[in-house]
Amino acid sequence: MVELMKAKTVRTTIAIADALSFCCATAIVALMLTGAFRDDQKYSYSVSTTTTAAVDKLPVLSIRPCDEIYVVGEGETLHTISDKCGDPFIVERNPHIHDPDDVFPGLVIKITPYSSSATS
């Protein structure tokens, strides 16, 4: 009788653990998909090297609004990309863009963010 109760308790415990692990796995997959399809990320992160007085070429995580090579996304215009990336001269730096109104998803453009400190 005691053996039967122990076996039943073990089966119940295993069933509960299976149900919980399924729920956790489902939640993790949902979070991963939500993060993968988010389109409102304003910054891309890149590892660059800097030179300081104490340490030469220390890798640093820097926040840049856009990478140097940018792929146009759905619904973007040169104006929105210019605002997002800080490059007011996109057309001038990309001679393959003949018509600024003819921008389509997948178009690859070169971005050079404008820096006010570079002109000062």
Helices and strands as residue ranges (DSSP letters): H 2-36, E 44-50, E 58-64, E 69-71, H 78-85, H 90-93, E 108-110, H 116-119
